[in-house]
Amino acid sequence: MNKKESNFSLIVRGYKLLFKICPKFMKWQIVSSIINTLIPFFPIYMSAMIINELSSLKSPERLLTLVLITVIGFLVLSIIRKIVNVQYSLHNNYAYHSISYYMLDYQNRMKYTYLEDPDVEKLKIQIYNYQNATGAGINRLMYATSVLVTSIVNIITSFSLTLSLFISTSKESYTGILNFINKPYSFVIVLVMMILTITISMILSLSCQKKINNLYQEIERGNTMLMNVMSTYGYSSYVNGMNEVISDIETSVFERDSFIKKGDKISIKYGFLLKIFETLLTIVIMLYIAGKICTKSIMVGDYMLYVATITKLITGVSSLINLIGSLVYNNQFLKL
């Protein structure tokens, strides 16, 4: 099994465990994420429809109908969102405790011989070290669900609403760049730019996560050394000639904040590079939309719609890429 398959199987195994421990919380978290992500698209779409109707001034009755649908629809959706979020909050209060109870119950059901097994003891120490090295394990996976669902829903919905931009054409004839933009195949430029940006973002994100991972492994090694010394010699090791060794280890362990600051600097550096590519992609897409307006392929209201959906599309892809890197790093804490 290659590395990607291994990472994927670990994530799947973690989610199977989460649905076993707190199924209601996971279901409501997914429903809440979907509802909260989809609702903002409604006023965006309806606003575009209203602006298009205003620009044409064809039917006042249709304009009034669109306004009423927008107001009433948003009110109904807000009530639904409130009900769903209340259910999510109620189950959220018990989710963390359910995981802790499950782990303690699993340990309590272990046979005494296993609890005294040196390998099991080493495993417990490793889990402790990982937790103190900012490893979240199953908890990180649980709260990553919202970001995962939100990103996927954003990408699918935004792409669906934006698709008409690329296939819309004008019956009028143009020359030069406007003639090219008016052709259906002009979207290839935007598509190539998006694929290129996603690829570069994926590479940068994984590279960033790898460097942060190396920093946290240094913390984990310090924790391991300290725990091994203390478990072997006990607190009396300070008077058994081990005080200098422990002092050096404690210094490395308690400098964790400096490691975290280094991690923040790395994140800022790579985040800045990612924003540059995202900005370039946004500029290209905005110019493309402006060209579509000039060729009268789309209306003014459509411009607002496409700007909003493409922004959400780029944000969704960026969030998903960052989350993948984070979950891949988190996988090492799921192996235990």
Disulfide bonds with the S-S distance in Angstrom:
none
